[in-house]
Amino acid sequence: MTTNRITAQNSNLSVNQDPKFEQLLNEKRKSNTNLSYSDRYKIQIFNGASEGAKKTLNEFRQEFKNLDGTIIFNTPNYKVWVGNFRTRMEAERNLVDIQRKYKNVFLIKPNK
């Protein structure tokens, strides 16, 4: 009869992390989601001058806190794109709500 004896080590690991690291990581995650244009649907809510785009995006963020938005520059206009929807159906459901506040909106699927 053979007896095997196995031993393991118990250890506790403590990591001290600067809180700014998590903040930077979250910002990086946000920017990465904004870069994946080709496989996601977005809703354009504004097309025009820079100041109008900034104002529209700020108003949108106040009203629709659960959706993210970004300003895209496409010569000579600034565009405000909101959302990052995986499916057309998800985008269209949100489009209905957004159209109540913003009149000239439409669904887009940007190319990279």
Number of C-alpha atoms within 10 A of each C-alpha: 2 4 5 5 5 5 6 5 5 6 6 5 5 6 5 5 8 8 8 9 10 11 11 11 11 12 11 12 11 12 12 11 12 17 10 14 17 10 13 20 24 25 23 22 24 23 21 14 13 17 10 15 23 17 10 18 21 12 11 20 14 9 11 13 9 8 13 16 21 15 18 14 14 10 7 10 13 19 24 24 26 27 20 21 19 12 12 15 11 13 21 17 10 18 21 11 11 20 13 9 12 15 10 11 19 17 17 15 16 14 9 8
